[in-house]
Amino acid sequence: QVQLEESGGGLVQAGGSLRLSCAASGRTFSLYVMGWFRQGPGKEREFVAAITRGGMLKLYADSVKGRFTVSRDNAKNTVYLQMNSLKFEDTAVYYCGATTSSTPTRVLNDYNDWGQGTQVTVSA
C-alpha cells in the first residue's frame, strides 16, 4: 500500500488553469499505476485520468481530453494533474488513487489506495 496526499486545489475562474499534485509515500511508488478521480456535489466519484508506471501511457475521460494532462515524477514520488481551460462543470473534489493494475484503468474499484482529496472550484 501507499499513502497519498493531494494538494493544489482552489478557486479559479472559468478558462483558467490549476495544477494538482499527489505526493506518495514509500519506495514502491513507481510500481503503481496512478489515477485521478473527481466527485462533484451529489454525484458519484468518476474517472478523470490515469498514467502508467513509467508515465509513457495515459488515459483520459472524454470530458477532460485535450484540457487536462496527467504526468508523474517517480524520483519525487509525485503525480500531477495539469488542468487547463477549466469549466464550471469541473468543480469537484479531486482524488488521487493508486492501483496494482498493469495498465491504466478507469474503473473505480481497481484502485486500492486513495488520498483525502482536494477541492477544485471553478467560477463561471
Backbone hydrogen bonds, N-H to C=O, Kabsch-Sander energy under -0.5 kcal/mol:
donor,donor_aa,acceptor,acceptor_aa,energy
5,E,23,A,-1.7
7,S,21,S,-2.2
10,G,119,Q,-0.7
12,V,121,T,-2.6
14,A,123,S,-2.4
15,G,86,L,-3.1
16,G,13,Q,-2.3
18,L,83,M,-2.4
20,L,18,L,-0.5
20,L,81,L,-2.7
21,S,7,S,-2.7
22,C,79,V,-2.1
23,A,5,E,-2.6
24,A,77,N,-3.1
25,S,3,Q,-1.9
29,F,26,G,-0.6
31,L,28,T,-1.9
32,Y,29,F,-1.9
33,V,99,T,-2.0
34,M,51,I,-1.9
35,G,97,G,-2.6
36,W,49,A,-3.5
37,F,95,Y,-2.6
38,R,46,E,-2.4
39,Q,93,V,-2.1
43,K,40,G,-2.1
46,E,38,R,-3.3
48,V,36,W,-2.5
49,A,36,W,-1.7
50,A,59,L,-2.3
51,I,34,M,-2.6
52,T,57,L,-2.3
55,G,52,T,-0.8
59,L,50,A,-2.3
61,A,48,V,-2.6
64,V,61,A,-1.6
65,K,61,A,-1.3
67,R,64,V,-2.3
68,F,64,V,-2.3
69,T,82,Q,-2.4
71,S,80,Y,-1.7
73,D,78,T,-3.1
76,K,73,D,-1.1
77,N,74,N,-0.5
78,T,73,D,-1.8
79,V,22,C,-2.0
80,Y,71,S,-3.2
81,L,20,L,-2.2
82,Q,69,T,-3.1
83,M,18,L,-3.2
83,M,81,L,-0.6
84,N,67,R,-1.9
84,N,82,Q,-0.6
85,S,15,G,-0.6
86,L,16,G,-2.3
90,D,87,K,-1.7
91,T,88,F,-1.8
92,A,120,V,-2.0
93,V,39,Q,-2.2
94,Y,92,A,-0.6
94,Y,118,T,-3.0
95,Y,37,F,-3.3
97,G,35,G,-2.9
98,A,113,D,-2.1
99,T,33,V,-2.4
108,L,106,R,-0.6
110,D,107,V,-1.4
111,Y,108,L,-1.6
112,N,98,A,-2.6
113,D,98,A,-1.5
115,G,96,C,-2.0
118,T,94,Y,-1.9
120,V,92,A,-2.6
121,T,10,G,-2.8
123,S,12,V,-2.3
123,S,121,T,-0.6
